[in-house]
Amino acid sequence: MGSSNDARVEQARREIPPRKLEKQMAMASAACTVFGHEGYARASVDALAAAAGVSTRTLYNHFPGGKAELFRTVVTWTSSEVKDAQIARIQALLDPARPPRPDDLERDLVALARAFVGLMSEYPNHFALVRHIHAEADHVPPEVLEAWHDAGPAPVGRALADAMTGLADADLIDVHGDAALAGGHFMALTSHAIVQTSHYGVLPLAKEETDRLITGGVAAFLRAYRAG
């Protein structure tokens, strides 16, 4: 679960001396750029060490599992950051305690989709990593894929399902008994379309095209899920 990754980070902060933790985070930050450019399979330990300005021996001293352990550290770290940003936007725009008025539902769903899409430009290295994860899933260790899913997609999916439940409780949408699926459809019809078309932000779309895809996706979602 995402909370287990958060707990792991907190445990590291408690148990690892501050200077050692600072060095590990510096190596992870440098590795994030390398993995974002090269992907998992092509990134070498030599290149990762060089980017961090350390020897390969130093890298292995801090990350005994080598490239796989470092990739897992980078993926869970960046995923946790983006997860927090995504959940904050869900809670700000679709707070179950303050559901939108019926006339504002479409506006707020459009705002949420725009907020999610905007994160690609705020966290470009993370989305470059995700692009490589999808492209190289057969080369990435299964435990790393699981750690990524638990750190980011899973808790965000739960938060979005909770938001959909809140909209259903307010009689704004009908989730047809599956709030998680409704949330998945919302993402597929809005931000996922832009993620795929822009190749995870590598080739940004024109604002007009982005707006067309978002508003069209929200309209399609509401045709399927609006209550009444």
C-alpha atoms as an extended CHARMM CRD file, in Angstrom:
* protein
*
       228  EXT
         1         1  MET       CA              0.0000000000        0.0000000000        0.0000000000  PROA      1               0.0000000000
         2         2  GLY       CA              1.0630000000        3.5980000000       -0.5210000000  PROA      2               0.0000000000
         3         3  SER       CA              1.1960000000        4.1320000000        3.2330000000  PROA      3               0.0000000000
         4         4  SER       CA              3.8490000000        1.3970000000        3.5300000000  PROA      4               0.0000000000
         5         5  ASN       CA              6.1240000000        3.3810000000        1.2080000000  PROA      5               0.0000000000
         6         6  ASP       CA              5.5540000000        6.5360000000        3.2510000000  PROA      6               0.0000000000
         7         7  ALA       CA              6.4000000000        4.5510000000        6.3850000000  PROA      7               0.0000000000
         8         8  ARG       CA              9.5650000000        3.2670000000        4.7400000000  PROA      8               0.0000000000
         9         9  VAL       CA             10.6930000000        6.8310000000        4.0140000000  PROA      9               0.0000000000
        10        10  GLU       CA             10.0010000000        7.9030000000        7.5820000000  PROA      10              0.0000000000
        11        11  GLN       CA             11.8950000000        4.8680000000        8.8730000000  PROA      11              0.0000000000
        12        12  ALA       CA             14.8800000000        5.8030000000        6.7170000000  PROA      12              0.0000000000
        13        13  ARG       CA             14.8400000000        9.3330000000        8.1130000000  PROA      13              0.0000000000
        14        14  ARG       CA             14.8840000000        7.9480000000       11.6500000000  PROA      14              0.0000000000
        15        15  GLU       CA             17.4910000000        5.2210000000       11.1720000000  PROA      15              0.0000000000
        16        16  ILE       CA             19.9470000000        6.6350000000        8.6110000000  PROA      16              0.0000000000
        17        17  PRO       CA             22.3830000000        9.3540000000        9.7310000000  PROA      17              0.0000000000
        18        18  PRO       CA             21.4230000000       12.7110000000        8.1750000000  PROA      18              0.0000000000
        19        19  ARG       CA             24.6180000000       13.0890000000        6.1200000000  PROA      19              0.0000000000
        20        20  LYS       CA             24.3090000000        9.5610000000        4.7290000000  PROA      20              0.0000000000
        21        21  LEU       CA             20.6290000000       10.1070000000        3.9080000000  PROA      21              0.0000000000
        22        22  GLU       CA             21.4870000000       13.4020000000        2.2210000000  PROA      22              0.0000000000
        23        23  LYS       CA             24.0660000000       11.6430000000        0.0530000000  PROA      23              0.0000000000
        24        24  GLN       CA             21.6030000000        8.9040000000       -0.8590000000  PROA      24              0.0000000000
        25        25  MET       CA             18.9830000000       11.4650000000       -1.8560000000  PROA      25              0.0000000000
        26        26  ALA       CA             21.5570000000       13.2940000000       -3.9870000000  PROA      26              0.0000000000
        27        27  MET       CA             22.3970000000       10.0380000000       -5.7690000000  PROA      27              0.0000000000
        28        28  ALA       CA             18.7020000000        9.2770000000       -6.2390000000  PROA      28              0.0000000000
        29        29  SER       CA             18.0980000000       12.7530000000       -7.6620000000  PROA      29              0.0000000000
        30        30  ALA       CA             20.9100000000       12.3320000000      -10.1910000000  PROA      30              0.0000000000
        31        31  ALA       CA             19.6830000000        8.8290000000      -11.0310000000  PROA      31              0.0000000000
        32        32  CYS       CA             16.1800000000       10.1650000000      -11.6810000000  PROA      32              0.0000000000
        33        33  THR       CA             17.5280000000       12.2360000000      -14.5740000000  PROA      33              0.0000000000
        34        34  VAL       CA             19.5360000000        9.3290000000      -15.9850000000  PROA      34              0.0000000000
        35        35  PHE       CA             16.6410000000        6.8660000000      -15.7620000000  PROA      35              0.0000000000
        36        36  GLY       CA             14.3110000000        9.4760000000      -17.2710000000  PROA      36              0.0000000000
        37        37  HSD       CA             16.5790000000        9.8370000000      -20.3160000000  PROA      37              0.0000000000
        38        38  GLU       CA             17.8290000000        6.2820000000      -20.7200000000  PROA      38              0.0000000000
        39        39  GLY       CA             15.1420000000        4.1100000000      -19.1790000000  PROA      39              0.0000000000
        40        40  TYR       CA             15.8280000000        1.1940000000      -16.8660000000  PROA      40              0.0000000000
        41        41  ALA       CA             17.4270000000       -1.2850000000      -19.2650000000  PROA      41              0.0000000000
        42        42  ARG       CA             19.8750000000        1.1250000000      -20.9240000000  PROA      42              0.0000000000
        43        43  ALA       CA             20.9860000000        2.9960000000      -17.7940000000  PROA      43              0.0000000000
        44        44  SER       CA             24.2970000000        1.5490000000      -16.5950000000  PROA      44              0.0000000000
        45        45  VAL       CA             25.6630000000        1.5830000000      -13.0650000000  PROA      45              0.0000000000
        46        46  ASP       CA             28.6940000000        3.4810000000      -14.3790000000  PROA      46              0.0000000000
        47        47  ALA       CA             26.4600000000        6.1950000000      -15.8500000000  PROA      47              0.0000000000
        48        48  LEU       CA             24.3970000000        6.4070000000      -12.6570000000  PROA      48              0.0000000000
        49        49  ALA       CA             27.5180000000        6.7670000000      -10.5220000000  PROA      49              0.0000000000
        50        50  ALA       CA             29.0250000000        9.3610000000      -12.8790000000  PROA      50              0.0000000000
        51        51  ALA       CA             25.8600000000       11.4550000000      -12.8240000000  PROA      51              0.0000000000
        52        52  ALA       CA             25.9610000000       11.4840000000       -9.0310000000  PROA      52              0.0000000000
        53        53  GLY       CA             29.6800000000       12.3020000000       -8.9650000000  PROA      53              0.0000000000
        54        54  VAL       CA             30.5660000000        9.1510000000       -7.0200000000  PROA      54              0.0000000000
        55        55  SER       CA             32.3810000000        5.8890000000       -7.7060000000  PROA      55              0.0000000000
        56        56  THR       CA             30.4730000000        2.7090000000       -8.4790000000  PROA      56              0.0000000000
        57        57  ARG       CA             31.8160000000        1.3250000000       -5.2010000000  PROA      57              0.0000000000
        58        58  THR       CA             30.2270000000        4.2360000000       -3.3090000000  PROA      58              0.0000000000
        59        59  LEU       CA             26.9600000000        3.6950000000       -5.1450000000  PROA      59              0.0000000000
        60        60  TYR       CA             26.9020000000        0.0180000000       -4.1470000000  PROA      60              0.0000000000
        61        61  ASN       CA             27.7880000000        0.9330000000       -0.5610000000  PROA      61              0.0000000000
        62        62  HSD       CA             24.6280000000        3.0220000000       -0.3900000000  PROA      62              0.0000000000
        63        63  PHE       CA             22.4810000000        0.8110000000       -2.6410000000  PROA      63              0.0000000000
        64        64  PRO       CA             23.6910000000       -2.7980000000       -2.2940000000  PROA      64              0.0000000000
        65        65  GLY       CA             21.0110000000       -3.9580000000       -4.7340000000  PROA      65              0.0000000000
        66        66  GLY       CA             22.6120000000       -1.8330000000       -7.4360000000  PROA      66              0.0000000000
        67        67  LYS       CA             20.5630000000       -0.4740000000      -10.2890000000  PROA      67              0.0000000000
        68        68  ALA       CA             17.3330000000       -2.2450000000       -9.2860000000  PROA      68              0.0000000000
        69        69  GLU       CA             17.4290000000       -0.8840000000       -5.7280000000  PROA      69              0.0000000000
        70        70  LEU       CA             18.2820000000        2.6150000000       -6.9330000000  PROA      70              0.0000000000
        71        71  PHE       CA             15.4900000000        2.5520000000       -9.5140000000  PROA      71              0.0000000000
        72        72  ARG       CA             13.0210000000        1.4130000000       -6.8700000000  PROA      72              0.0000000000
        73        73  THR       CA             14.1540000000        4.2330000000       -4.5740000000  PROA      73              0.0000000000
        74        74  VAL       CA             13.7650000000        6.8250000000       -7.3250000000  PROA      74              0.0000000000
        75        75  VAL       CA             10.3900000000        5.5280000000       -8.4920000000  PROA      75              0.0000000000
        76        76  THR       CA              8.8510000000        5.3420000000       -5.0230000000  PROA      76              0.0000000000
        77        77  TRP       CA             10.2510000000        8.7520000000       -4.0710000000  PROA      77              0.0000000000
        78        78  THR       CA              8.9350000000       10.5760000000       -7.1330000000  PROA      78              0.0000000000
        79        79  SER       CA              5.6670000000        8.6250000000       -7.1180000000  PROA      79              0.0000000000
        80        80  SER       CA              5.0280000000        9.6090000000       -3.5090000000  PROA      80              0.0000000000
        81        81  GLU       CA              5.5840000000       13.2660000000       -4.3780000000  PROA      81              0.0000000000
        82        82  VAL       CA              3.2430000000       13.1710000000       -7.3570000000  PROA      82              0.0000000000
        83        83  LYS       CA              0.7000000000       11.1120000000       -5.4050000000  PROA      83              0.0000000000
        84        84  ASP       CA              0.5470000000       13.7960000000       -2.7320000000  PROA      84              0.0000000000
        85        85  ALA       CA              0.0240000000       16.4750000000       -5.3890000000  PROA      85              0.0000000000
        86        86  GLN       CA             -2.7000000000       14.4820000000       -7.1410000000  PROA      86              0.0000000000
        87        87  ILE       CA             -4.5910000000       13.6790000000       -3.9490000000  PROA      87              0.0000000000
        88        88  ALA       CA             -4.3720000000       17.3100000000       -2.8380000000  PROA      88              0.0000000000
        89        89  ARG       CA             -6.0340000000       18.3640000000       -6.0910000000  PROA      89              0.0000000000
        90        90  ILE       CA             -8.7500000000       15.7240000000       -5.7640000000  PROA      90              0.0000000000
        91        91  GLN       CA             -9.5310000000       16.8500000000       -2.2310000000  PROA      91              0.0000000000
        92        92  ALA       CA             -9.5200000000       20.5260000000       -3.1850000000  PROA      92              0.0000000000
        93        93  LEU       CA            -11.8650000000       20.1410000000       -6.1490000000  PROA      93              0.0000000000
        94        94  LEU       CA            -14.0480000000       17.1570000000       -5.1750000000  PROA      94              0.0000000000
        95        95  ASP       CA            -14.2100000000       17.2770000000       -1.3950000000  PROA      95              0.0000000000
        96        96  PRO       CA            -17.0720000000       14.9410000000       -0.3620000000  PROA      96              0.0000000000
        97        97  ALA       CA            -17.8610000000       17.3280000000        2.5160000000  PROA      97              0.0000000000
        98        98  ARG       CA            -18.4130000000       20.1610000000        0.0400000000  PROA      98              0.0000000000
        99        99  PRO       CA            -19.8200000000       18.6530000000       -3.1730000000  PROA      99              0.0000000000
       100       100  PRO       CA            -20.2710000000       21.0010000000       -6.1060000000  PROA      100             0.0000000000
       101       101  ARG       CA            -23.6340000000       22.3440000000       -7.0950000000  PROA      101             0.0000000000
       102       102  PRO       CA            -25.1810000000       20.4260000000      -10.0000000000  PROA      102             0.0000000000
       103       103  ASP       CA            -24.5430000000       23.3530000000      -12.3480000000  PROA      103             0.0000000000
       104       104  ASP       CA            -20.8530000000       23.3980000000      -11.3300000000  PROA      104             0.0000000000
       105       105  LEU       CA            -20.1360000000       19.6790000000      -11.6280000000  PROA      105             0.0000000000
       106       106  GLU       CA            -18.8230000000       19.8010000000      -15.1870000000  PROA      106             0.0000000000
       107       107  ARG       CA            -16.7030000000       22.8740000000      -14.4000000000  PROA      107             0.0000000000
       108       108  ASP       CA            -15.0830000000       21.1630000000      -11.4030000000  PROA      108             0.0000000000
       109       109  LEU       CA            -14.4070000000       17.9330000000      -13.2800000000  PROA      109             0.0000000000
       110       110  VAL       CA            -12.7540000000       19.9250000000      -16.0650000000  PROA      110             0.0000000000
       111       111  ALA       CA            -10.6520000000       21.7450000000      -13.4580000000  PROA      111             0.0000000000
       112       112  LEU       CA             -9.5380000000       18.4300000000      -11.9350000000  PROA      112             0.0000000000
       113       113  ALA       CA             -8.5450000000       17.0240000000      -15.3200000000  PROA      113             0.0000000000
       114       114  ARG       CA             -6.5740000000       20.1920000000      -16.1090000000  PROA      114             0.0000000000
       115       115  ALA       CA             -4.8480000000       19.9850000000      -12.7370000000  PROA      115             0.0000000000
       116       116  PHE       CA             -3.8110000000       16.3810000000      -13.3720000000  PROA      116             0.0000000000
       117       117  VAL       CA             -2.5160000000       17.1940000000      -16.8500000000  PROA      117             0.0000000000
       118       118  GLY       CA             -0.6090000000       20.1770000000      -15.4910000000  PROA      118             0.0000000000
       119       119  LEU       CA              1.4070000000       17.8920000000      -13.2210000000  PROA      119             0.0000000000
       120       120  MET       CA              3.2750000000       16.5420000000      -16.2500000000  PROA      120             0.0000000000
       121       121  SER       CA              5.0560000000       19.8820000000      -16.6350000000  PROA      121             0.0000000000
       122       122  GLU       CA              5.6060000000       20.1960000000      -12.8830000000  PROA      122             0.0000000000
       123       123  TYR       CA              7.1680000000       16.7330000000      -12.5320000000  PROA      123             0.0000000000
       124       124  PRO       CA              8.7420000000       15.9860000000      -15.9400000000  PROA      124             0.0000000000
       125       125  ASN       CA             11.3490000000       13.5420000000      -14.6070000000  PROA      125             0.0000000000
       126       126  HSD       CA              8.6910000000       11.4660000000      -12.8710000000  PROA      126             0.0000000000
       127       127  PHE       CA              6.5350000000       11.1640000000      -15.9690000000  PROA      127             0.0000000000
       128       128  ALA       CA              9.6010000000       10.3030000000      -18.0440000000  PROA      128             0.0000000000
       129       129  LEU       CA             10.1680000000        7.4400000000      -15.5880000000  PROA      129             0.0000000000
       130       130  VAL       CA              6.5590000000        6.3010000000      -15.9160000000  PROA      130             0.0000000000
       131       131  ARG       CA              6.8500000000        6.3600000000      -19.7050000000  PROA      131             0.0000000000
       132       132  HSD       CA              9.8600000000        4.0540000000      -19.4840000000  PROA      132             0.0000000000
       133       133  ILE       CA              8.1460000000        1.8070000000      -16.9410000000  PROA      133             0.0000000000
       134       134  HSD       CA              5.3000000000        1.1800000000      -19.3770000000  PROA      134             0.0000000000
       135       135  ALA       CA              7.6700000000        0.7070000000      -22.3100000000  PROA      135             0.0000000000
       136       136  GLU       CA             10.0490000000       -1.6090000000      -20.4300000000  PROA      136             0.0000000000
       137       137  ALA       CA              7.7050000000       -3.4750000000      -18.1080000000  PROA      137             0.0000000000
       138       138  ASP       CA              9.2430000000       -6.7890000000      -19.1530000000  PROA      138             0.0000000000
       139       139  HSD       CA             12.7150000000       -5.5950000000      -18.0810000000  PROA      139             0.0000000000
       140       140  VAL       CA             11.8220000000       -3.8920000000      -14.8000000000  PROA      140             0.0000000000
       141       141  PRO       CA             11.9530000000       -6.2290000000      -11.7440000000  PROA      141             0.0000000000
       142       142  PRO       CA              8.4130000000       -7.1930000000      -10.6190000000  PROA      142             0.0000000000
       143       143  GLU       CA              9.0330000000       -5.9300000000       -7.0900000000  PROA      143             0.0000000000
       144       144  VAL       CA              9.9070000000       -2.5020000000       -8.5050000000  PROA      144             0.0000000000
       145       145  LEU       CA              6.6920000000       -2.4180000000      -10.5390000000  PROA      145             0.0000000000
       146       146  GLU       CA              4.7570000000       -3.3330000000       -7.4070000000  PROA      146             0.0000000000
       147       147  ALA       CA              6.5150000000       -0.6400000000       -5.3740000000  PROA      147             0.0000000000
       148       148  TRP       CA              5.6760000000        1.9790000000       -8.0190000000  PROA      148             0.0000000000
       149       149  HSD       CA              2.0300000000        0.9170000000       -8.1110000000  PROA      149             0.0000000000
       150       150  ASP       CA              1.7520000000        0.9630000000       -4.3230000000  PROA      150             0.0000000000
       151       151  ALA       CA              3.4690000000        4.3430000000       -4.0190000000  PROA      151             0.0000000000
       152       152  GLY       CA              1.4190000000        6.2030000000       -6.6130000000  PROA      152             0.0000000000
       153       153  PRO       CA             -1.3430000000        4.7370000000       -8.7980000000  PROA      153             0.0000000000
       154       154  ALA       CA             -3.0160000000        2.6740000000       -6.0480000000  PROA      154             0.0000000000
       155       155  PRO       CA             -3.5400000000        5.4250000000       -3.4300000000  PROA      155             0.0000000000
       156       156  VAL       CA             -4.5100000000        7.9450000000       -6.1100000000  PROA      156             0.0000000000
       157       157  GLY       CA             -7.0420000000        5.4710000000       -7.4660000000  PROA      157             0.0000000000
       158       158  ARG       CA             -8.5180000000        5.0340000000       -4.0120000000  PROA      158             0.0000000000
       159       159  ALA       CA             -8.7300000000        8.7920000000       -3.4760000000  PROA      159             0.0000000000
       160       160  LEU       CA            -10.4690000000        9.2370000000       -6.8180000000  PROA      160             0.0000000000
       161       161  ALA       CA            -12.8970000000        6.4100000000       -6.0250000000  PROA      161             0.0000000000
       162       162  ASP       CA            -13.7030000000        8.1330000000       -2.7290000000  PROA      162             0.0000000000
       163       163  ALA       CA            -14.3760000000       11.3530000000       -4.6240000000  PROA      163             0.0000000000
       164       164  MET       CA            -16.6790000000        9.5280000000       -7.0310000000  PROA      164             0.0000000000
       165       165  THR       CA            -18.5110000000        8.0180000000       -4.0650000000  PROA      165             0.0000000000
       166       166  GLY       CA            -18.9550000000       11.5080000000       -2.6560000000  PROA      166             0.0000000000
       167       167  LEU       CA            -20.4500000000       12.7360000000       -5.9220000000  PROA      167             0.0000000000
       168       168  ALA       CA            -22.7720000000        9.7330000000       -5.9570000000  PROA      168             0.0000000000
       169       169  ASP       CA            -23.8300000000       10.3700000000       -2.3550000000  PROA      169             0.0000000000
       170       170  ALA       CA            -24.6910000000       13.9210000000       -3.3900000000  PROA      170             0.0000000000
       171       171  ASP       CA            -26.8630000000       12.5070000000       -6.2210000000  PROA      171             0.0000000000
       172       172  LEU       CA            -24.6470000000       14.1400000000       -8.8320000000  PROA      172             0.0000000000
       173       173  ILE       CA            -23.5070000000       10.9630000000      -10.5770000000  PROA      173             0.0000000000
       174       174  ASP       CA            -24.4630000000        7.2870000000      -10.6160000000  PROA      174             0.0000000000
       175       175  VAL       CA            -21.3790000000        5.0780000000      -10.2820000000  PROA      175             0.0000000000
       176       176  HSD       CA            -23.4330000000        1.9500000000      -11.0780000000  PROA      176             0.0000000000
       177       177  GLY       CA            -22.0570000000        0.1700000000       -8.0370000000  PROA      177             0.0000000000
       178       178  ASP       CA            -18.3640000000        0.6110000000       -8.8790000000  PROA      178             0.0000000000
       179       179  ALA       CA            -16.8070000000        3.9270000000       -7.8330000000  PROA      179             0.0000000000
       180       180  ALA       CA            -13.2840000000        2.7240000000       -8.6680000000  PROA      180             0.0000000000
       181       181  LEU       CA            -14.3190000000        1.9140000000      -12.2200000000  PROA      181             0.0000000000
       182       182  ALA       CA            -16.0080000000        5.3100000000      -12.5410000000  PROA      182             0.0000000000
       183       183  GLY       CA            -12.7630000000        6.9590000000      -11.4380000000  PROA      183             0.0000000000
       184       184  GLY       CA            -10.8050000000        4.8910000000      -13.9250000000  PROA      184             0.0000000000
       185       185  HSD       CA            -13.1510000000        5.9020000000      -16.7240000000  PROA      185             0.0000000000
       186       186  PHE       CA            -12.8000000000        9.5640000000      -15.7660000000  PROA      186             0.0000000000
       187       187  MET       CA             -9.0080000000        9.3150000000      -15.9950000000  PROA      187             0.0000000000
       188       188  ALA       CA             -9.1180000000        7.3610000000      -19.2440000000  PROA      188             0.0000000000
       189       189  LEU       CA            -11.3940000000        9.8990000000      -20.9040000000  PROA      189             0.0000000000
       190       190  THR       CA             -9.4880000000       12.9850000000      -19.7830000000  PROA      190             0.0000000000
       191       191  SER       CA             -5.8670000000       12.9970000000      -18.6560000000  PROA      191             0.0000000000
       192       192  HSD       CA             -4.9040000000        9.5960000000      -20.0910000000  PROA      192             0.0000000000
       193       193  ALA       CA             -5.8360000000       10.7310000000      -23.5810000000  PROA      193             0.0000000000
       194       194  ILE       CA             -3.4460000000       13.6550000000      -23.2810000000  PROA      194             0.0000000000
       195       195  VAL       CA             -0.7210000000       11.5770000000      -21.6230000000  PROA      195             0.0000000000
       196       196  GLN       CA             -0.7670000000        9.1700000000      -24.5490000000  PROA      196             0.0000000000
       197       197  THR       CA             -1.0300000000       11.8210000000      -27.2510000000  PROA      197             0.0000000000
       198       198  SER       CA              1.7930000000       13.9130000000      -25.7800000000  PROA      198             0.0000000000
       199       199  HSD       CA              3.9200000000       10.8560000000      -24.9210000000  PROA      199             0.0000000000
       200       200  TYR       CA              3.9050000000       11.7520000000      -21.2200000000  PROA      200             0.0000000000
       201       201  GLY       CA              4.5800000000       15.4040000000      -21.8900000000  PROA      201             0.0000000000
       202       202  VAL       CA              7.5550000000       14.9030000000      -24.2310000000  PROA      202             0.0000000000
       203       203  LEU       CA              5.5970000000       16.5380000000      -27.0660000000  PROA      203             0.0000000000
       204       204  PRO       CA              3.2730000000       19.0160000000      -25.3220000000  PROA      204             0.0000000000
       205       205  LEU       CA             -0.0360000000       19.6490000000      -27.0400000000  PROA      205             0.0000000000
       206       206  ALA       CA             -1.3250000000       23.0830000000      -27.9630000000  PROA      206             0.0000000000
       207       207  LYS       CA             -3.5630000000       24.5750000000      -25.2810000000  PROA      207             0.0000000000
       208       208  GLU       CA             -6.5440000000       24.4870000000      -27.6390000000  PROA      208             0.0000000000
       209       209  GLU       CA             -6.0820000000       20.7700000000      -28.2820000000  PROA      209             0.0000000000
       210       210  THR       CA             -5.5970000000       20.0590000000      -24.5850000000  PROA      210             0.0000000000
       211       211  ASP       CA             -8.8120000000       21.9310000000      -23.7660000000  PROA      211             0.0000000000
       212       212  ARG       CA            -10.6750000000       20.0900000000      -26.5320000000  PROA      212             0.0000000000
       213       213  LEU       CA             -9.6290000000       16.6870000000      -25.2140000000  PROA      213             0.0000000000
       214       214  ILE       CA            -10.4050000000       17.5630000000      -21.5930000000  PROA      214             0.0000000000
       215       215  THR       CA            -13.8050000000       19.1340000000      -22.1700000000  PROA      215             0.0000000000
       216       216  GLY       CA            -14.7830000000       16.3850000000      -24.5910000000  PROA      216             0.0000000000
       217       217  GLY       CA            -13.6410000000       13.7090000000      -22.1640000000  PROA      217             0.0000000000
       218       218  VAL       CA            -15.5790000000       15.2290000000      -19.2640000000  PROA      218             0.0000000000
       219       219  ALA       CA            -18.6790000000       15.5510000000      -21.4250000000  PROA      219             0.0000000000
       220       220  ALA       CA            -18.4050000000       11.8770000000      -22.3990000000  PROA      220             0.0000000000
       221       221  PHE       CA            -17.9340000000       10.8980000000      -18.7500000000  PROA      221             0.0000000000
       222       222  LEU       CA            -21.0470000000       12.7990000000      -17.6980000000  PROA      222             0.0000000000
       223       223  ARG       CA            -23.1200000000       11.2770000000      -20.4940000000  PROA      223             0.0000000000
       224       224  ALA       CA            -22.3270000000        7.8970000000      -18.9710000000  PROA      224             0.0000000000
       225       225  TYR       CA            -22.4180000000        8.7700000000      -15.2700000000  PROA      225             0.0000000000
       226       226  ARG       CA            -24.5220000000       11.8620000000      -14.6020000000  PROA      226             0.0000000000
       227       227  ALA       CA            -27.3960000000       11.0410000000      -12.2390000000  PROA      227             0.0000000000
       228       228  GLY       CA            -30.9800000000       11.2910000000      -13.3520000000  PROA      228             0.0000000000
